[in-house]
């Protein structure tokens, strides 16, 4: 990411002398993680005052255009969506304060001119909000300011959801469960019941928490009849000025689904969800439809 770690150290090392308890140490590390400007990096602990993690703790996607902020996407069925906020609304303030000035807290400090990726990270963090603070979103609606107060939400306990859309098309949604190995049997069960359908939509728009490669390979293995390359791994061995570089394959398993496959992705398709979409695309086994993904 071309992070100037020398500059990061210069900025944060003086703060360490003021640390007197665990909470202050956690706060320092959370601030330090902003230098990475990527939701894939997080601590295994947090405080009531901590910011929600992104993208798993966020429910709205805001972008800046022509010095104005607009809602570009909403996480279906979550707080911002249920509160009445709509895609396309212009956001005037967050918790009563202008958006721009609140982004400074989340922008990396090692650089004076943040790029677009850093700026988007700061926007995502701001609108995700803190664990212990209610959010107030002021938007322009019918040429007037209106306040919305998105409430907290819970993830579905259902590993996946499937249904028949019409005589030719079936649908399977993964509910943020790509890290649960039990999903493999659930997915097999759902897929076995719809093998006769010509088209299958696999919805990965609700997978912000990522998952593991075992689940990913098990899912993709139902759609191929021979081993195919899935992803490349590379590991620096800097001490010896060399790299380990190897190719991982997906192998066929159980009865193959031979119909057309369409993968839905979005801003809450994260990590292993992105890996599955990229894998299907790389194997030329599905058409990928949607927005930019989480970028993890």
ABEGO torsion letter per residue (X at the ends): XGBBAAAAAAAAAAAAAABABAAAAAAAAAAAAAAAGBAABBBABBBAABBBBOAAABABBBBBBGGBBBBABBBBGBAAAAAGBBBGBBBABBGGBBAAAAAAAABBAABABBBAAAAAAAAAAAAAEBAABBBBBBBBBGGBBBBBBBBBBBBBABABBBBBABAABBBBBBBGAAABAAAAAAAAAAAAAAAABABBBBBAABAAAEEBAAAAAAAAAAABABBBBABBBBBBBAAAGBBBBBBBBBBBBEBBBABBBBBBBBAABBEAAAAAAAAAAAAGABBBBEBBBAGX
